[in-house]
Amino acid sequence: MKINALMTAAVLNAALLMTACNNKQPQMNTPQSVAQVAASAEAAPRLAYVEIDSLLTQYEFCIEQKQALESKSKSYEAQIAGKMAQMEKAYGEFQQKMQKGAFTSEEQARAAQQRIQKLQQEGAQLEQQLSKKMAADQERFNTTLRDSVRSFLNDYNKTQRYQMILSKQGDNVLYADSHLDITKEVIAGMNKRYKKSK
């Protein structure tokens, strides 16, 4: 309601200024021109924005998924560290045997080197596989979040009737009137909806 009133007042002021600039003699507004100005104010687009950073830190789905992703990441890192430790141990044993002359033949030394190389390759493959899994998990989360936000905003906007709802993250919007910020309403609504779905 405040936004419509402010927009109507702004349009009225702009119309008055334009009328004053276009005509040398000031003219009085007729009821018809005021009605036209009011109609154009009603036709002005209704905009709003949602702070994505706040959504990511306050929407319970995001909080839970972030914790799950961090847990998976730690598990993946532990698997990679285990493989690297196995390779380092094999390399250390190889060096000790070389220094002590414990290899009875060149074939034994070559076999030990090949084992180390195999462990290195396995470690690199494991790291690549787990990185792909992590990227896929992150993409799945992003897609689910995007779909969840869109679905909620479609329902939310049935009563609010915004013509455009923008996402604001970091500095991607240089200026926006705080009256256009619907972040708190959206987060509260999405959390309520998420709790019901559990």
C-alpha positions, 0 to 999 in steps of 0.5 A, spaced: 500 500 500 505 504 501 509 503 495 502 504 491 501 511 494 509 513 494 509 511 486 502 515 485 505 521 489 512 521 485 508 520 478 503 526 480 509 530 481 513 528 475 506 530 471 506 536 474 513 538 473 512 536 466 506 540 465 510 546 468 516 545 463 512 544 457 507 550 458 509 557 459 503 558 463 502 554 469 495 550 468 491 547 473 490 539 473 483 537 471 480 531 474 481 527 468 489 528 468 489 526 475 485 520 473 490 519 468 496 520 472 493 515 478 491 510 472 499 510 470 501 509 477 497 503 477 500 501 471 507 502 473 511 495 474 510 492 481 518 490 483 521 486 489 527 483 491 530 477 495 537 477 498 540 470 496 545 471 501 540 471 507 536 466 504 542 461 504 543 462 511 536 462 514 532 458 510 532 451 513 533 447 507 539 450 505 542 450 512 541 442 512 543 441 505 550 445 507 551 441 513 550 434 509 555 437 503 560 439 508 559 432 511 560 429 504 566 433 503 570 431 509 568 424 508 571 424 501 577 428 503 578 423 508 578 417 503 583 421 499 587 422 505 587 415 506 589 413 499 595 418 499 597 415 506 597 408 503 602 411 497 606 415 502 607 409 506 609 404 500 614 410 498 617 410 505 618 403 505 621 403 498 626 408 500 628 404 506 629 398 502 633 401 497 638 404 502 639 398 506 639 394 499 634 389 501 631 388 494 634 381 492 633 383 484 632 389 480 625 386 478 623 386 485 625 394 485 621 395 479 615 391 482 615 396 488 616 402 484 610 400 479 606 399 486 607 406 488 605 408 481 599 404 481 597 407 488 599 414 485 594 413 479 589 410 484 589 416 488 588 421 482 582 417 479 579 417 486 580 424 487 577 426 480 571 421 482 570 424 488 570 431 485 565 429 480 561 426 485 561 433 489 560 437 483 554 433 482 551 433 489 552 441 489 549 442 482 543 437 485 542 442 491 542 448 487 537 445 482 533 443 488 533 450 491 532 454 485 526 449 484 524 450 491 524 458 490 521 458 484 515 454 486 514 458 493 514 465 489 509 462 484 504 461 490 506 467 494 505 471 488 498 469 487 496 474 492 502 479 492 501 480 484 509 482 483 510 483 476 518 481 477 521 479 483 529 479 482 534 476 486 540 480 489 546 477 491 552 481 493 553 487 489 549 485 483 544 491 485 547 498 485 541 501 489 534 498 491 529 501 495 528 497 502 521 497 501 522 492 495 525 487 499 521 481 501 526 477 503 524 476 510 517 474 508 520 469 503 524 466 508 519 465 513 514 462 508 519 458 505 521 455 512 514 454 514 512 450 507 519 446 508 517 444 516 510 442 513 513 437 508 518 434 513 
